[in-house]
């Protein structure tokens, strides 16, 4: 009979009411005596009954599902965080991964969907934007989700009123700028990503702060998408300029990889013709030549931190914000 078996048939075979069978199969908090419980479970096994996950969530008040939402699963920054979070969730829960394809409205849809499914928790990974109206609507949806018994953790800016793993983007980019000046670089360009993305903006401002402390500033700043192709496009635009900086900072590693490709396409070399630095230290960099100078964030640790907060048996009395500092890693791409 397989999946066509109904709960009513299980109840009839066990000789109990439908309500009793539902409490046993779906895990309701209302206790059922051992004798009836054994009869229901035996009947379900005999008939090959498969419980309905949504019905179980209704009976328990929540499901074991933990939603994780990222802007772009192809970006190694997000995939590393997601994989590490899954390691924490999977032993006692079920991870459901969603990607917004960098569309803001999709974030709201996922929050609504996870609330309807009575998800146990929701992990929101990614930068916030300068669109304050969207951020406000998202924070309101998250407040409704938590009011219904769910838990939310953000990885990114502390803008949603949730527990947050907060990368110190500005301070870490400042440290990178200071290290590059110390290495002897004198002129700088910035591949800044979208101006509306707070992560990109924080990293640009931090890098500029570091240069300013040493009496310098970026000669040129180019905005583009926060992607490999965005880095390629921005570097191509920079190389078309008459005056080219000696060292270029891309606000994430995938942009830096695209930038290095643009340099090679022009018949130039990194770092002899132009030095390149990135941010994040994604695993893909082990295959990049020359090795890329960057800021190392503990991405896997960030994923595990977020998932551990999401899976905690009891929420904290106060909202938690865990600040994560990056480390400037100087490699061959910025050698002089």
C-alpha positions as MATLAB code, in Angstrom:
seq = 'XXXXXXXXXXXXXXXXXXXXXXXXXXXXXXXXXXXXXXXXXXXXXXXXXXXXXXXXXXXXXXXXXXXXXXXXXXXXXXXXXXXXXXXXXXXXXXXXXXXXXXXXXXXXXXXXXXXXXXXXXXXXXXXXXXXXXXXXXXXXXXXXXXXXXXXXXXXXXXXXXXXXXXXXXXXXXXXXXXXXXXXXXXXXXXXXXXXXXXXXXXXXXXXXXXXXXXXXXXXXXXXXXXXXXXXXXXXXXXXXXXXXXXXXXXXXXXXXXXXXXXXXXXXXXXXXXXXXXXXXXXXXXXXXXXXXXXXXXXXXXXXXXXXXXXXXXXXXXXXXXXXXXXXXXXXXXXXX';
ca = [
       0.000    0.000    0.000;
       3.034    2.267    0.585;
       2.521    6.018    0.477;
      -1.209    5.632   -0.302;
      -1.910    4.447    3.224;
      -3.831    7.022    5.274;
      -3.640    7.770    8.960;
      -7.290    6.739    9.249;
      -6.343    3.262    8.032;
      -3.578    3.090   10.648;
      -6.059    4.100   13.363;
      -8.547    1.463   12.192;
      -5.895   -1.283   12.123;
      -4.699   -0.305   15.646;
      -8.261   -0.030   16.980;
      -7.818    3.554   18.218;
      -9.293    6.927   17.353;
      -7.831    9.052   14.566;
      -6.780   11.655   17.162;
      -4.828    9.053   19.143;
      -3.085    7.760   16.036;
      -2.177   11.321   15.086;
      -0.663   12.042   18.503;
       1.524    8.948   18.266;
       2.656    9.281   14.642;
       3.054   13.036   14.546;
       4.737   13.431   17.910;
       2.197   15.574   19.723;
       3.168   16.782   23.190;
      -0.015   15.130   24.532;
       1.056   11.745   25.865;
      -0.472    8.457   24.741;
      -0.309    5.357   26.920;
       2.373    2.788   26.095;
      -0.132    0.074   25.100;
      -1.938    2.241   22.550;
       1.333    3.754   21.333;
       2.755    0.315   20.577;
      -0.423   -0.695   18.728;
      -0.320    2.434   16.539;
       3.363    2.067   15.724;
       2.909   -1.615   14.887;
      -0.041   -0.824   12.598;
       1.917    1.941   10.857;
       4.831   -0.430   10.268;
       2.576   -3.193    8.957;
       0.826   -0.881    6.530;
       3.954    1.005    5.464;
       2.550    4.346    6.551;
       4.730    7.451    6.019;
       4.022   10.401    8.296;
       3.213   13.800    6.823;
       5.980   16.234    7.769;
       3.641   19.224    7.892;
       1.196   17.364   10.116;
       4.074   16.520   12.447;
       5.070   20.175   12.595;
       1.506   21.171   13.482;
       1.312   18.536   16.212;
       4.661   19.501   17.734;
       4.250   23.235   17.281;
       7.324   23.342   15.052;
       9.305   21.194   12.606;
      12.971   20.177   12.682;
      13.635   22.263    9.568;
      16.290   24.984    9.694;
      16.166   27.331    6.717;
      19.390   28.885    5.452;
      19.145   31.740    2.956;
      22.103   33.004    0.903;
      22.323   35.493   -1.979;
      24.369   33.260   -4.310;
      25.227   29.601   -3.633;
      27.872   29.668   -6.407;
      29.947   32.167   -4.411;
      32.381   30.134   -2.250;
      31.951   32.623    0.616;
      28.346   31.514    1.027;
      28.834   27.834    0.193;
      31.547   27.432    2.857;
      29.321   29.038    5.505;
      26.362   26.898    4.418;
      28.347   23.634    4.486;
      29.690   24.356    7.971;
      26.226   25.266    9.253;
      24.875   22.007    7.848;
      27.435   20.038    9.885;
      25.880   21.463   13.052;
      22.223   21.208   11.997;
      22.025   17.779   10.345;
      22.528   15.522   13.408;
      19.257   16.753   14.950;
      17.532   18.786   12.247;
      17.015   19.149    8.516;
      18.641   21.969    6.566;
      16.632   23.610    3.811;
      18.813   25.830    1.614;
      17.451   28.728   -0.398;
      19.221   31.254   -2.620;
      17.796   34.677   -3.405;
      19.860   35.101   -6.595;
      20.666   38.508   -5.060;
      17.022   39.609   -5.308;
      15.841   41.365   -2.158;
      12.201   40.379   -2.486;
      13.201   36.718   -2.311;
      14.430   37.177    1.261;
      10.952   38.151    2.394;
       9.435   35.207    0.543;
      11.750   32.743    2.279;
      10.977   34.136    5.726;
       7.251   33.841    5.035;
       7.654   30.305    3.672;
       9.685   29.131    6.671;
       7.109   30.562    9.047;
       4.300   28.753    7.220;
       6.283   25.508    7.477;
       6.794   26.061   11.207;
      10.551   25.938   10.769;
      12.605   25.608   13.904;
      15.054   28.337   12.883;
      16.222   30.517   10.033;
      19.793   31.583    9.218;
      20.075   34.663    7.008;
      23.506   35.001    5.373;
      24.559   38.050    3.386;
      25.044   41.767    3.350;
      22.286   44.230    4.069;
      21.595   47.021    1.599;
      21.032   50.761    1.756;
      17.338   50.097    1.007;
      16.040   50.939    4.472;
      12.428   50.216    3.561;
      13.305   46.627    2.575;
      15.403   46.136    5.701;
      12.497   47.359    7.846;
      10.023   44.992    6.152;
      12.444   42.090    6.545;
      13.013   42.884   10.228;
       9.237   42.954   10.772;
       8.826   39.561    9.073;
      11.619   38.153   11.227;
       9.965   39.540   14.372;
       6.748   37.716   13.387;
       8.718   34.504   12.803;
      10.345   34.669   16.247;
       7.039   35.592   17.893;
       5.607   32.337   16.512;
       8.363   30.337   18.220;
      11.114   30.269   15.585;
      14.640   31.530   15.966;
      16.621   33.714   13.546;
      20.372   34.237   13.223;
      22.000   36.624   10.751;
      25.500   36.435    9.297;
      26.358   39.945    8.150;
      25.400   43.409    9.326;
      23.508   43.763   12.591;
      20.370   45.262   11.042;
      17.596   42.682   11.539;
      17.077   42.604   15.293;
      18.286   38.990   15.418;
      21.269   37.160   16.890;
      24.133   38.050   14.559;
      27.569   36.834   13.519;
      29.160   40.148   12.549;
      32.322   40.189   10.371;
      34.482   43.214   11.167;
      34.715   44.279    7.544;
      35.792   47.860    8.058;
      38.507   47.203   10.645;
      39.881   44.244    8.670;
      40.046   46.200    5.399;
      41.864   48.975    7.246;
      44.466   46.461    8.455;
      44.954   45.259    4.874;
      45.548   48.801    3.619;
      48.120   49.447    6.352;
      49.901   46.182    5.516;
      50.056   47.041    1.801;
      51.486   50.493    2.490;
      54.012   48.903    4.843;
      54.963   46.523    2.016;
      55.880   49.534   -0.102;
      52.867   50.136   -2.354;
      52.328   53.788   -3.165;
      49.300   54.151   -5.463;
      45.973   52.374   -5.081;
      42.758   51.610   -6.900;
      39.576   50.069   -5.471;
      37.118   47.728   -7.162;
      34.277   48.684   -4.886;
      31.326   46.443   -5.778;
      27.812   47.935   -5.596;
      27.530   51.150   -3.613;
      24.171   49.919   -2.258;
      25.735   46.862   -0.561;
      26.798   47.576    3.015;
      29.518   44.916    3.117;
      31.170   46.421    0.047;
      30.785   49.940    1.408;
      32.260   48.990    4.803;
      35.276   47.389    3.157;
      35.895   50.376    0.897;
      35.625   52.785    3.821;
      37.940   50.692    5.980;
      40.536   50.433    3.223;
      40.332   54.183    2.655;
      40.728   54.792    6.400;
      43.931   52.750    6.423;
      45.380   54.628    3.462;
      44.426   57.947    5.042;
      46.406   57.088    8.183;
      49.483   56.882    5.962;
      48.711   60.047    4.042;
      47.337   58.287    0.984;
      44.019   57.803   -0.786;
      42.699   55.679   -3.670;
      43.550   57.180   -7.063;
      40.460   55.575   -8.602;
      37.354   53.723   -7.391;
      35.230   51.640   -9.767;
      31.813   50.215   -8.829;
      30.468   46.987  -10.330;
      28.678   43.756   -9.399;
      29.878   41.822   -6.329;
      30.876   38.877   -8.587;
      33.741   37.462  -10.614;
      32.393   39.121  -13.767;
      31.947   42.358  -11.839;
      35.636   42.268  -10.904;
      36.621   41.551  -14.497;
      34.521   44.457  -15.767;
      35.788   46.899  -13.131;
      39.452   46.007  -13.694;
      38.991   46.316  -17.451;
      37.599   49.813  -16.936;
      40.470   50.702  -14.627;
      43.095   49.452  -17.091;
      41.555   51.638  -19.819;
      42.466   54.728  -17.816;
      45.568   56.708  -18.668;
      46.868   56.652  -15.101;
      46.886   53.189  -13.517;
      47.439   52.499   -9.813;
      50.187   50.111   -8.764;
      47.966   48.129   -6.379;
      44.251   47.312   -6.702;
      41.996   46.206   -3.847;
      38.879   44.221   -4.789;
      36.256   44.079   -2.033;
      35.895   40.286   -2.284;
      37.981   37.418   -3.603;
      35.736   36.426   -6.490;
      36.005   40.001   -7.816;
      39.791   39.815   -7.361;
      39.901   36.582   -9.391;
      37.966   38.283  -12.195;
      40.313   41.271  -11.966;
      43.372   39.041  -12.361;
      41.805   37.486  -15.457;
      41.338   40.962  -16.957;
      45.000   41.767  -16.291;
      46.136   38.563  -18.043;
      43.863   39.270  -21.015;
      45.680   42.565  -21.565;
      49.002   40.748  -21.755;
      50.003   42.110  -18.357;
      51.084   40.248  -15.242;
      50.242   40.261  -11.542;
      52.046   41.648   -9.566;
      54.701   43.029  -11.961;
      52.347   45.352  -13.848;
      49.610   45.682  -11.233;
      49.267   44.151   -7.761;
      45.882   42.739   -6.703;
      44.373   42.053   -3.269;
      40.993   40.640   -2.249;
      38.937   39.901    0.847;
      37.514   36.663    2.425;
      40.197   33.987    1.743;
      37.796   31.596    0.020;
      39.034   27.983   -0.479;
      39.228   28.468   -4.267;
      42.314   30.638   -3.763;
      44.518   27.584   -3.295;
      44.314   27.128   -7.092;
      44.936   30.792   -7.992;
      48.345   31.865   -9.311;
      49.980   34.037   -8.227;
      48.666   33.423   -4.716;
      46.235   36.173   -3.738;
      46.785   38.641   -0.928;
      43.524   38.896    0.996;
      41.791   39.229    4.352;
      41.113   35.855    5.935;
      37.708   35.451    7.555;
      37.033   32.180    9.426;
      34.117   31.332    7.156;
      33.522   27.784    8.386;
      33.655   28.951   12.007;
      31.123   31.668   11.172;
      28.750   29.052    9.750;
      29.126   26.865   12.823;
      28.590   29.821   15.173;
      25.377   30.798   13.407;
      24.023   27.252   13.355;
      24.883   26.674   17.017;
      22.907   29.755   18.013;
      20.023   28.668   15.803;
      19.951   25.164   17.298;
      20.333   26.171   20.957;
      17.677   24.550   23.159;
      16.893   27.809   24.910;
      17.225   31.281   23.404;
      19.421   33.748   25.248;
      17.787   36.386   27.392;
      19.530   39.071   25.359;
      20.192   39.298   21.648;
      23.705   38.108   20.865;
      26.199   39.706   18.466;
      29.446   37.801   17.853;
      32.091   40.030   16.232;
      34.570   38.274   13.952;
      37.856   39.972   13.043;
      39.651   39.186    9.809;
      43.412   38.767    9.315;
      45.412   40.392    6.524;
      47.307   37.670    4.601;
      50.066   38.969    2.311;
      50.855   36.699   -0.625;
      52.566   36.828   -4.039;
      49.919   38.934   -5.826;
      51.148   42.073   -4.024;
      54.907   41.410   -3.945;
      57.162   44.235   -5.059;
];
